[in-house]
Structure formats: C-alpha cells, structure tokens
C-alpha cells in the first residue's frame, strides 16, 4: 500500500509574502487555488491512504468547503475528518479555528474509525483508522515539550492496545530533535520509516524532522521518500509498505 502524509497548512501555501501585510496574515487569505494544486499533486502519486494534517473544514478562506472532502472526491476516496480540538473546548467557539482539523483519505475499506483525545495540550486529537490488515494513528502533537511528553505517554497506551500491525504518523513537532522519541520507540517497538532522518520542515530550506511515519512489527517498508514540493511549509512523506501475512505480501 502507498501512504502519503502531508501537513497542508490549511492550504495557505508558503509564499515569501505569507507574513505580509502583517505577521501570519497568510492564514487569512483564500486557499482554493493552492488546494487545487495540492489535490493535483496528491492525485499524481496515486496513494491508497492519505493522512492530512492542518485541514480547513469550511471557513470563509476555504470557500465554506471541507478541504479533505474536496481532495477525497478528486481521488475517489472515502474520507474521515475531525476537529483537532476537544468538542467542548472554548476554542470551538472561535471562527476559523473551529474549522481546523486533521483527516484520513483512503480507497481501502474502513473497518472502524475512532477519535481519541490526549489529556494535555490544545491540539488533542488522535484519529485511529482500522483497515483490513492494519491500524493507523494520525496525530499532531503540541508545540510545548511538557505537553508532547504527556501526549506520547497517552499514545503509547493507544498503540499497545491494538492487535493488528500498527503505523503512527503525523506532525510530531519535535523541536528538541528525535531524541524526544527514543523512549516512546523503545516502549512501543515502533521504527522510523525515515531511516536517514531526512528533514521535512521548512519546505523552502528543510532543516528539521517534524513529520514522522512510524511502523511496528508485521509492517515492511518497501519505499520511502520526501518529494520536493513547496505547496505548504511542510514537505510530504511518501511511504510504500506491505503487511506480512496479507494476501498482497511478497517476501
């Protein structure tokens, strides 16, 4: 199967004028043209599964349309979307912010979808997607080290409860480097598909590895790359994998 992970920055792009006429003003501008470019890029890769971080579900900047749904329709995929904030959080009352979330797109049959929430942080969503042969978790961890540490603890318990082969993907925001992951990887038995630690952020001059695809026993990675596209401030991660014991697995 082919899995694409992409933090699309709500379709806001990464123009050199992003912070003009005032800081972060790029987040307030229309996104339709760039979402079309992102959809076209994703379609060209023909992925079986897509994990999208930072999706707009229908604010004015997205022309009141769910970006995940638009891209899924383009691909002919099913989609699963959820706000990244807790349902009863105060931030859900704030325009634009209450339309921000994460999503899965897939052509595979979805056996179950579950929305979990970390105990700490502002961005708390974990999407658990169960497919025929595996389970994939999608996360966007906190910018604050203490919250990330606690979120990784919660994520450990979610991973250990799964009985199928597991992948964990998302924007981990490891601002202190991948040493933050060492205990989590040792405890879960997961491994980093990005073997050489190639950076993915910022896309115009990558120097940090913030985006991860982790995989557990029973999963074999057959290809990994980071396509050099600059439609967001993050670069996408592309991973082909096989599940041992599945009908499509070949040794």
C-alpha positions as CSV (number, residue, x, y, z in Angstrom):
1,X,0.0,0.0,0.0
2,X,1.1,3.6,-0.6
3,X,0.7,6.0,2.2
4,X,1.1,9.8,1.9
5,X,1.4,12.0,5.0
6,X,1.1,15.8,4.4
7,X,0.7,18.8,6.7
8,X,-1.0,21.1,4.2
9,X,-1.2,24.2,6.4
10,X,-4.9,24.7,5.7
11,X,-4.0,25.3,2.0
12,X,-2.4,28.6,2.9
13,X,0.8,27.9,1.0
14,X,4.3,29.2,1.7
15,X,4.6,32.4,-0.3
16,X,7.5,34.7,0.6
17,X,4.7,37.3,1.3
18,X,3.0,35.0,3.7
19,X,3.6,37.4,6.6
20,X,2.5,40.5,4.8
21,X,0.9,42.9,5.4
22,X,1.1,41.7,9.0
23,X,2.5,38.5,10.7
24,X,0.6,35.3,9.9
25,X,-1.8,37.1,7.6
26,X,-1.3,34.3,5.1
27,X,-3.6,32.2,7.2
28,X,-6.5,34.6,6.4
29,X,-6.2,34.5,2.6
30,X,-8.3,32.4,0.2
31,X,-6.9,28.9,-0.3
32,X,-8.9,27.5,-3.3
33,X,-6.1,27.8,-5.9
34,X,-3.4,26.2,-3.7
35,X,-5.8,23.4,-2.6
36,X,-6.3,22.6,-6.3
37,X,-2.5,22.3,-6.7
38,X,-2.2,20.1,-3.6
39,X,-5.0,17.9,-4.8
40,X,-3.4,17.6,-8.2
41,X,-0.1,16.7,-6.6
42,X,-1.6,14.0,-4.4
43,X,-3.5,12.6,-7.3
44,X,-0.3,12.2,-9.3
45,X,1.1,9.9,-6.6
46,X,-1.9,7.6,-6.6
47,X,-1.9,6.9,-2.8
48,X,-4.0,4.2,-1.2
49,X,-4.1,6.2,2.1
50,X,-3.5,9.9,2.8
51,X,-3.0,11.4,6.2
52,X,-3.7,15.2,6.1
53,X,-2.6,17.5,8.9
54,X,-4.0,21.0,9.2
55,X,-7.2,20.8,7.2
56,X,-9.8,23.5,6.9
57,X,-13.3,22.0,7.2
58,X,-15.2,25.0,5.8
59,X,-14.2,28.5,6.9
60,X,-14.5,31.5,4.6
61,X,-10.9,31.1,3.4
62,X,-11.8,27.6,2.1
63,X,-14.9,29.0,0.4
64,X,-17.0,27.1,3.1
65,X,-15.9,23.7,1.8
66,X,-14.1,20.9,3.6
67,X,-10.7,20.6,2.1
68,X,-10.4,16.9,2.9
69,X,-13.7,16.2,1.2
70,X,-12.7,18.1,-1.9
71,X,-9.4,16.2,-2.2
72,X,-11.1,12.9,-1.4
73,X,-13.7,13.5,-4.1
74,X,-10.9,14.2,-6.6
75,X,-9.2,10.9,-5.7
76,X,-12.4,8.8,-5.4
77,X,-11.5,8.1,-1.8
78,X,-13.5,7.8,1.4
79,X,-12.6,10.5,4.0
80,X,-12.6,10.8,7.8
81,X,-12.3,14.3,9.3
82,X,-12.4,15.6,12.8
83,X,-11.6,18.9,14.5
84,X,-8.2,18.7,16.3
85,X,-9.7,20.4,19.4
86,X,-11.9,18.8,22.1
87,X,-15.6,19.1,21.3
88,X,-16.3,21.2,24.4
89,X,-13.1,23.3,24.3
90,X,-13.5,27.1,24.3
91,X,-11.5,27.3,21.0
92,X,-14.5,25.6,19.3
93,X,-16.3,29.0,19.6
94,X,-13.7,30.9,17.7
95,X,-14.3,31.4,14.0
96,X,-11.7,29.8,11.6
97,X,-10.0,28.0,14.5
98,X,-13.2,25.9,15.0
99,X,-12.8,24.7,11.3
100,X,-9.3,23.3,11.8
101,X,-8.6,19.6,12.0
102,X,-7.0,16.5,10.5
103,X,-8.2,13.9,8.1
104,X,-7.6,10.5,6.5
105,X,-8.5,9.7,2.9
106,X,-8.4,6.2,1.6
107,X,-9.7,3.9,-1.1
108,X,-9.4,0.9,1.3
109,X,-12.4,-0.4,3.2
110,X,-12.6,1.3,6.6
111,X,-13.4,-1.2,9.3
112,X,-13.6,1.4,12.1
113,X,-12.7,5.0,12.9
114,X,-12.2,6.2,16.4
115,X,-11.4,9.7,17.7
116,X,-9.3,9.9,20.8
117,X,-8.2,12.9,22.7
118,X,-4.9,13.5,24.6
119,X,-5.2,14.6,28.3
120,X,-2.9,17.6,27.7
121,X,-2.4,20.3,25.1
122,X,-4.6,22.4,22.9
123,X,-4.3,20.1,19.8
124,X,-5.5,16.8,21.4
125,X,-7.0,14.8,18.5
126,X,-5.8,11.3,17.6
127,X,-7.6,9.6,14.7
128,X,-7.5,5.8,14.8
129,X,-8.2,4.2,11.4
130,X,-8.7,0.5,11.3
131,X,-8.3,-1.2,7.8
132,X,-8.4,-4.8,6.9
133,X,-4.8,-5.6,7.8
134,X,-3.5,-2.7,9.9
135,X,-4.4,0.2,12.1
136,X,-3.0,3.7,11.5
137,X,-3.0,6.6,14.0
138,X,-2.8,10.2,12.9
139,X,-1.5,12.9,15.3
140,X,-0.5,16.5,15.5
141,X,1.5,16.9,18.8
142,X,1.8,20.0,20.9
143,X,4.4,22.8,20.4
144,X,5.2,22.6,24.1
145,X,7.7,20.0,25.3
146,X,5.9,19.0,28.5
147,X,2.6,18.5,26.7
148,X,4.3,16.4,23.9
149,X,5.9,14.3,26.6
150,X,2.5,13.6,28.1
151,X,0.9,13.1,24.7
152,X,3.4,10.4,23.8
153,X,2.6,8.6,27.1
154,X,-1.1,8.6,26.0
155,X,-0.2,7.5,22.5
156,X,1.8,4.6,23.9
157,X,-1.3,3.2,25.6
158,X,-3.3,3.5,22.4
159,X,-0.7,1.7,20.4
160,X,-0.2,-1.1,22.9
161,X,-4.0,-1.8,22.9
162,X,-4.0,-2.6,19.1
163,X,-3.8,-6.3,18.0
164,X,-3.1,-5.6,14.3
165,X,0.1,-4.2,12.7
166,X,0.4,-0.5,13.6
167,X,1.5,2.7,11.9
168,X,1.7,6.0,13.6
169,X,2.0,9.1,11.5
170,X,1.8,12.9,11.8
171,X,3.4,16.2,12.7
172,X,5.2,15.4,16.0
173,X,6.6,18.9,16.4
174,X,9.8,17.5,17.9
175,X,11.5,20.9,18.3
176,X,14.2,19.3,20.5
177,X,15.1,16.7,17.9
178,X,14.3,13.0,17.5
179,X,15.8,12.2,20.9
180,X,12.4,13.1,22.3
181,X,11.1,9.9,20.6
182,X,13.7,7.4,21.9
183,X,11.7,6.2,25.0
184,X,8.5,6.0,23.0
185,X,10.1,4.0,20.2
186,X,11.7,1.6,22.7
187,X,8.5,1.1,24.6
188,X,6.3,0.5,21.6
189,X,8.7,-1.3,19.3
190,X,7.9,1.1,16.5
191,X,10.6,2.2,14.0
192,X,11.0,5.3,11.9
193,X,10.4,4.8,8.2
194,X,12.6,7.8,7.5
195,X,15.8,5.8,8.2
196,X,18.2,8.6,7.5
197,X,16.3,11.3,9.3
198,X,15.8,13.5,6.2
199,X,14.3,16.9,7.3
200,X,10.8,17.9,6.1
201,X,10.5,21.5,7.5
202,X,10.5,24.2,6.5
203,X,9.9,23.3,2.9
204,X,11.9,26.1,1.3
205,X,15.1,25.0,3.2
206,X,14.4,21.8,5.3
207,X,16.4,21.5,8.5
208,X,14.1,19.8,10.9
209,X,12.4,16.4,11.0
210,X,9.0,17.2,12.4
211,X,6.9,14.8,10.3
212,X,7.0,11.1,11.0
213,X,5.8,7.7,9.8
214,X,6.4,5.1,12.4
215,X,5.7,1.4,11.9
216,X,5.6,-1.7,14.1
217,X,6.2,-5.4,13.8
218,X,4.4,-7.0,10.8
219,X,4.9,-4.0,8.6
220,X,7.6,-3.9,6.0
221,X,8.6,-0.6,4.4
222,X,9.5,-1.1,0.7
223,X,10.0,2.6,-0.3
224,X,10.3,5.9,1.4
225,X,10.8,9.4,0.1
226,X,10.2,13.1,0.7
227,X,9.0,14.7,-2.5
228,X,10.5,18.1,-3.1
229,X,7.2,20.1,-3.3
230,X,6.6,23.5,-1.7
231,X,2.8,23.8,-1.6
232,X,2.9,24.0,2.2
233,X,5.6,24.9,4.9
234,X,6.0,21.2,5.4
235,X,7.2,18.7,2.8
236,X,5.1,15.5,2.4
237,X,6.2,12.0,3.3
238,X,5.6,9.1,0.9
239,X,5.8,5.5,2.1
240,X,5.1,2.2,0.4
241,X,4.6,-0.7,2.8
242,X,3.4,-4.3,3.0
243,X,1.8,-6.3,5.8
244,X,3.3,-9.6,6.5
245,X,0.8,-12.4,6.1
246,X,-1.6,-10.4,4.0
247,X,-2.6,-11.8,0.5
248,X,-0.6,-9.0,-1.2
249,X,2.6,-9.5,0.8
250,X,5.6,-10.9,-1.1
251,X,8.9,-11.8,0.6
